[in-house]
Amino acid sequence: MTTNQDAAARARAVIPGGVNSPVRAFGSVGGTPLSIVSASGATVTDVTGREYVDLVASWGPALLGHAHPEVVATVQEAASRGLSFGASTPGETDLAELVIGRLDGGIEKLRLVSTGTEATMTAIRIARGATGRDVIIKFAGHYHGHSDGLLAESGSGVATLGLPGSAGVPADIAGLTLVLPYNDRDAVLAAFAAHPGRIAAIITEAAGANAGVLAPEPGFNAFLIDAAHANGALLILDEVLTGFRVGPAGWWGLERAAGERWTPDLVTFGKVIGGGMPLAGIGGRAELLDLLAPLGPVYQAGTLSGNPLAVAAGLATLRLADADVYARVDAAASTVSNALDEALTDAGVAHTISRAGSLFSVAFRDGVVRDYADAKDQDAWRYPPFFHAMLEAGVSLPPSVFEAWFLTAAHDDAALDRVLAALPGAARAAAEATAP
């Protein structure tokens, strides 16, 4: 029988680090990464045939659960007509209309690309083209893909690896990005005062989810767009993680429902928009999107942009993601996060559960986690034994304390019971851990 160790050794011989995305390597939790061969509903199965309740959900796209029968059938039917045409398809228009309709005034046009990195990179290019300026503001702990100018203090995998950014990024490019503490209004105003006429845009995760979950303080996103516009800049709202995951119109939709009345200039989407296949998008006002080629001077292109299989998966997923789906995901997230809180409390482990919609994470510290500095100021060494105790009990968690936990509409009572049964033992393992 092939083991996960066998699979990892074979992969390391031909793939850098044995993985095609760093966090999969289990670098911050240790041990051998799982090699997954199939997934269904709330579970994944590794090369040994062992099944785990999955709280990774492909880092968000599996909103409905893995391998939803209707999504799979839709993709199979699309594949039967051809895998890629290098030409426009009616499905691209269908998806753009659906997304624009879901945001109901939030965006006017949508350009499809293949990855979240492409989406944010293109949004930055549009902002610079629209304003004639070069400098970008981002927040420490926010991850917007691995393009050169956005890797500084990016949280997620970069935080897991303990890297401030990345080798290979020219200093001149990195110098065009101002990294500010999240939820700090004074820092934003000071940046505009220090760089008058130079800042093209603020880019922010709609709700932070790459240094653990970092929800914006009430009114912070509205403040950002007001500050940007007062200084001739734009606001890019990164909803690659939150878009269509925390609600039918993403985090912006939740704020709108709560009474916030503001509209982002540009929005980036990924994950759920492709239903588990490589697809992302940039939306915004028509005057900004029309700066893209072939209408305008801002160039962007991609052979696989709007790939018909990915579009089919995205359409099927979004059409199935009704109010009942979001209610089930929210309820499942509440069940697990409340049980996690109770288990760690009973074990005497200092902790904070941070939540934004259905996304949540745990930090091994007391007190509110407001920004990246808070997220890093924790007993992160308690997470590896917690993680491995859950894995041994048949529950697959994100392999980094800096990642969000994801529930799906397929997490039924049986799946949730398995998670809840595993939590007390994992909490005890965290309590018994010793600092390195």
C-alpha positions in Angstrom: 0.0 0.0 0.0 1.2 3.5 -0.8 1.6 5.7 2.2 1.6 9.5 2.6 5.3 9.2 3.3 5.8 7.3 0.0 3.8 9.9 -1.9 5.7 12.8 -0.3 9.1 11.3 -1.0 8.2 10.7 -4.6 6.9 14.2 -5.0 10.0 15.8 -3.4 12.1 14.2 -6.1 10.4 16.1 -8.9 8.5 19.0 -7.3 10.1 21.7 -5.3 9.4 20.9 -1.7 7.1 18.2 -2.9 4.2 20.6 -3.2 2.8 23.1 -5.7 1.7 25.6 -3.0 3.9 26.0 0.1 1.3 25.7 2.9 0.6 22.1 1.7 4.0 21.0 2.9 3.0 21.1 6.6 6.0 23.3 7.3 4.5 25.0 10.4 2.9 21.8 11.9 5.5 19.2 11.0 4.9 15.7 9.9 4.0 14.3 6.5 1.4 16.1 4.4 -1.6 14.2 3.2 -1.7 13.1 -0.4 -5.4 13.3 -1.3 -6.9 11.1 -4.0 -10.6 11.9 -3.7 -13.2 14.0 -1.9 -16.9 13.8 -1.5 -19.3 16.0 0.5 -17.6 16.9 3.8 -14.7 14.4 3.5 -11.4 13.8 1.8 -9.6 10.5 1.3 -5.8 10.1 1.3 -3.6 7.6 -0.6 -4.0 5.0 2.2 -7.8 5.0 1.9 -8.3 6.8 5.1 -11.2 9.3 5.2 -11.1 12.6 7.1 -13.7 15.2 7.8 -12.4 18.2 5.9 -12.2 21.7 7.3 -10.0 23.1 4.5 -12.6 22.9 1.7 -10.0 23.5 -0.9 -9.3 26.8 1.0 -12.8 28.0 0.4 -14.2 26.9 -3.0 -16.1 23.9 -1.8 -19.0 25.9 -0.5 -21.5 23.1 -1.4 -19.1 20.3 -0.3 -16.7 18.4 -2.4 -17.8 16.8 -5.7 -21.4 18.1 -5.6 -23.3 15.8 -8.1 -24.9 18.7 -10.0 -21.6 20.6 -10.3 -19.7 17.5 -11.4 -22.4 16.6 -14.0 -22.3 20.2 -15.3 -18.6 20.1 -15.7 -18.7 16.7 -17.4 -21.2 17.9 -19.9 -19.1 21.0 -20.6 -16.0 18.8 -21.1 -17.9 16.7 -23.6 -18.1 19.9 -25.8 -14.3 20.6 -25.6 -11.9 21.7 -22.9 -10.8 25.1 -24.2 -11.5 27.1 -27.3 -9.3 30.3 -27.1 -12.5 32.1 -28.0 -15.4 33.7 -26.2 -18.3 31.5 -25.0 -21.9 32.3 -23.9 -21.1 30.9 -20.5 -18.7 33.7 -19.8 -21.5 36.2 -20.3 -23.9 34.1 -18.2 -21.4 34.1 -15.3 -20.7 37.9 -15.6 -24.4 38.6 -15.5 -25.0 36.3 -12.5 -22.1 37.9 -10.5 -23.2 41.5 -11.4 -26.7 40.6 -10.4 -25.7 39.1 -7.1 -23.8 42.3 -6.1 -26.8 44.4 -7.2 -25.1 47.7 -8.0 -21.7 46.8 -6.5 -20.1 46.3 -9.9 -21.0 47.1 -13.5 -18.6 44.9 -15.4 -16.5 41.8 -14.8 -13.3 40.5 -16.5 -12.5 36.8 -15.9 -9.0 35.4 -15.3 -7.7 32.1 -14.0 -6.3 32.9 -10.5 -6.7 35.3 -7.6 -3.2 36.5 -8.1 -4.0 37.5 -11.7 -7.2 39.3 -10.4 -5.4 41.4 -7.8 -2.5 42.1 -10.1 -4.9 43.3 -12.8 -6.8 45.4 -10.4 -3.6 47.1 -9.3 -2.7 47.8 -13.0 -6.2 49.3 -13.6 -5.8 51.5 -10.6 -2.4 52.7 -11.7 -3.7 53.3 -15.2 -6.7 55.2 -14.0 -4.9 57.5 -11.6 -1.5 57.8 -13.3 0.1 57.0 -9.9 2.4 54.2 -8.8 2.2 53.7 -5.0 -0.2 51.1 -3.4 -1.3 50.8 0.2 -1.8 47.3 1.6 -2.2 46.0 5.2 0.2 43.8 7.1 -1.1 40.2 7.2 -3.3 40.6 4.1 -2.5 38.3 1.2 -3.3 39.4 -2.3 -1.5 36.7 -4.3 2.2 36.4 -5.1 2.7 39.2 -7.6 5.9 41.2 -6.9 4.4 44.3 -5.3 2.0 42.6 -2.9 4.1 40.0 -1.0 5.4 42.3 1.8 4.0 41.2 5.2 1.4 39.0 3.5 0.4 36.6 6.2 -0.7 33.1 5.3 2.0 31.1 3.7 4.6 33.9 4.1 3.8 34.1 7.8 3.9 30.4 8.1 7.4 30.3 6.6 8.6 33.3 8.7 9.5 35.3 5.6 9.1 39.1 5.3 8.4 38.8 1.6 10.2 37.0 -1.1 13.6 36.7 -2.8 13.4 37.8 -6.4 11.3 40.9 -5.8 13.3 44.0 -6.9 13.6 46.6 -4.2 12.3 49.3 -6.5 9.0 47.4 -7.0 8.6 46.5 -3.3 9.2 50.2 -2.5 6.0 51.1 -4.3 4.0 49.3 -1.7 3.2 50.9 1.7 2.4 48.3 4.4 0.2 49.6 7.2 -1.2 48.1 10.3 -4.8 46.8 9.8 -7.7 48.6 11.3 -5.5 51.7 11.9 -7.2 54.8 10.5 -4.5 57.2 11.7 -1.9 55.2 9.8 -3.9 55.5 6.6 -4.3 59.2 6.9 -0.7 59.6 7.7 0.3 57.6 4.6 -1.7 59.9 2.3 -0.2 63.0 4.1 3.3 61.7 3.6 2.9 60.8 -0.1 0.6 63.4 -1.6 -0.4 62.7 -5.2 1.5 59.4 -5.3 -1.0 56.8 -4.0 -3.0 55.0 -6.7 -5.1 52.7 -4.5 -5.7 51.0 -1.2 -6.0 47.2 -1.5 -7.6 45.4 1.4 -9.1 42.0 2.1 -12.8 42.6 2.6 -12.3 40.7 5.9 -8.8 39.5 6.6 -8.4 35.8 6.5 -4.7 35.2 5.9 -3.2 35.9 9.3 -6.0 34.1 11.0 -9.3 35.8 10.6 -9.1 39.6 11.1 -12.5 41.2 10.7 -12.5 44.9 9.9 -13.7 47.1 12.7 -17.2 48.5 12.1 -17.0 51.3 9.4 -13.3 50.6 8.6 -14.0 49.6 5.0 -16.2 52.7 4.5 -13.5 54.8 6.0 -11.0 53.4 3.5 -13.0 54.4 0.4 -13.7 57.9 1.8 -10.0 58.4 2.6 -9.0 57.0 -0.8 -11.4 59.3 -2.7 -10.5 62.3 -0.7 -7.0 61.9 -1.9 -7.6 61.0 -5.5 -7.1 57.2 -5.0 -9.2 54.1 -5.5 -10.2 51.3 -3.2 -9.7 47.7 -4.3 -11.7 45.2 -2.2 -10.2 41.8 -2.3 -13.0 39.2 -2.0 -11.0 36.3 -3.4 -11.7 34.4 -0.1 -14.9 36.1 1.1 -16.7 36.6 -2.2 -19.8 34.3 -2.4 -18.4 32.3 0.6 -19.6 34.4 3.6 -22.9 35.4 1.8 -24.5 35.7 -1.6 -22.8 39.0 -2.2 -19.7 38.4 -0.2 -18.5 40.5 2.7 -19.5 43.7 1.0 -23.1 42.3 0.9 -23.0 41.6 4.6 -21.9 45.2 5.3 -24.5 46.5 3.0 -27.2 44.4 4.8 -26.0 45.8 8.1 -26.6 49.4 6.9 -23.2 50.4 5.4 -23.7 52.4 2.2 -20.5 52.4 0.2 -19.4 50.8 -3.1 -15.9 49.7 -3.9 -14.1 50.9 -7.0 -12.8 47.5 -7.9 -13.5 44.1 -6.5 -11.5 40.9 -7.0 -13.1 37.4 -6.8 -11.7 33.8 -6.7 -12.3 30.5 -5.0 -16.1 30.1 -5.0 -16.6 31.9 -8.3 -14.9 28.9 -10.0 -16.6 26.2 -7.9 -13.3 24.5 -7.3 -11.8 25.1 -10.7 -9.2 27.7 -11.7 -11.2 30.9 -12.2 -11.2 34.4 -10.8 -12.4 37.8 -11.8 -12.1 41.6 -11.5 -15.2 43.7 -11.2 -16.0 47.3 -10.8 -17.4 50.4 -12.4 -17.6 50.4 -16.2 -15.4 53.4 -16.6 -12.6 51.5 -14.8 -13.1 48.1 -16.4 -13.2 49.7 -19.8 -9.6 50.8 -19.4 -8.7 47.1 -20.1 -7.7 46.1 -23.6 -9.2 45.9 -26.2 -11.1 49.1 -25.2 -8.4 50.9 -23.2 -4.7 51.1 -22.6 -4.4 48.7 -19.7 -3.3 45.4 -21.0 -4.4 42.0 -19.7 -4.8 38.7 -21.5 -4.9 35.0 -20.8 -5.3 31.9 -23.0 -7.4 30.1 -20.3 -9.2 33.2 -19.0 -12.9 32.3 -18.9 -12.1 28.6 -19.5 -15.5 26.9 -20.3 -15.1 24.1 -17.7 -14.3 26.5 -14.9 -17.1 28.8 -16.0 -19.5 25.9 -16.0 -18.4 24.9 -12.4 -18.8 28.5 -11.2 -22.2 28.9 -12.7 -23.5 25.6 -11.3 -22.1 26.5 -7.8 -23.5 30.0 -7.7 -26.9 28.9 -9.0 -27.1 26.2 -6.2 -25.8 28.6 -3.5 -29.1 29.8 -2.2 -30.1 31.2 1.2 -30.5 27.7 2.6 -26.9 26.9 1.7 -25.5 29.9 3.5 -27.7 29.3 6.5 -26.3 25.7 6.7 -22.7 26.9 6.4 -23.2 29.6 9.0 -24.9 27.1 11.4 -22.1 24.6 10.9 -19.4 27.3 11.5 -21.2 28.3 14.7 -21.4 24.7 16.0 -17.6 24.1 15.4 -16.3 27.4 16.6 -18.4 27.3 19.8 -17.3 23.7 20.5 -13.6 24.7 19.8 -14.0 27.6 22.3 -15.5 25.3 24.9 -12.9 22.6 24.5 -9.9 25.0 24.8 -11.6 26.7 27.8 -12.1 23.4 29.5 -8.5 22.5 28.9 -7.3 25.8 30.3 -5.7 27.0 27.1 -5.5 30.7 26.5 -7.2 31.4 23.2 -9.3 33.7 21.1 -11.7 32.7 18.4 -11.9 35.3 15.6 -14.8 35.2 13.2 -15.9 37.0 10.0 -19.2 35.6 8.7 -18.7 31.8 8.4 -14.9 32.1 8.5 -13.1 31.7 11.8 -9.7 30.9 13.3 -8.1 30.3 16.6 -5.2 32.3 18.1 -3.5 30.9 21.2 -3.6 34.1 23.2 -6.0 36.1 25.2 -7.6 39.3 23.9 -9.0 40.5 20.6 -6.9 39.9 17.5 -7.1 43.3 15.7 -4.2 43.2 13.4 -1.1 41.2 12.2 1.0 42.1 15.2 -1.7 40.7 17.4 -1.9 37.5 15.3 1.8 36.9 15.6 1.8 37.6 19.3 0.5 34.1 20.3 1.7 30.7 21.5 1.6 29.4 17.9 3.6 26.3 19.1 0.4 25.0 20.6 -1.1 24.6 17.2 1.0 21.6 15.8 0.0 19.2 18.6 -3.6 20.4 18.4 -3.5 19.9 14.6 -2.0 16.4 14.7 -4.4 15.3 17.4 -7.3 16.3 15.2 -5.7 14.6 12.2 -5.2 11.4 14.2 -8.9 11.6 15.1 -9.8 11.8 11.4 -10.3 15.6 11.1 -8.2 17.6 8.5 -7.6 21.2 9.6 -5.7 23.9 7.8 -2.0 23.1 8.3 -1.2 26.6 9.7 -2.5 28.6 12.6 -2.6 31.6 10.3 -5.3 30.1 8.1 -9.1 30.3 8.3 -11.3 27.2 8.9 -13.9 26.4 6.3 -17.2 24.7 6.7 -19.5 23.6 3.9 -23.2 22.9 3.3 -22.3 19.2 3.2 -21.1 19.2 6.9 -24.1 17.3 8.3 -24.7 16.1 11.8 -22.6 13.0 11.4 -19.6 15.0 10.1 -20.0 17.7 12.8 -20.2 15.0 15.5 -16.8 13.6 14.4 -15.3 17.1 14.7 -16.8 17.7 18.1 -15.7 14.4 19.4 -12.1 15.1 18.4 -11.8 18.6 19.9 -11.4 17.8 23.6 -8.4 15.5 23.0 -6.8 18.0 20.7 -7.4 20.8 23.3 -5.6 18.6 25.9 -2.7 18.1 23.5 -2.4 21.9 23.1 -2.5 22.3 26.8 0.3 19.8 27.4 2.5 21.3 24.7 5.7 23.0 25.8 7.3 26.0 24.2 10.3 25.3 22.0 
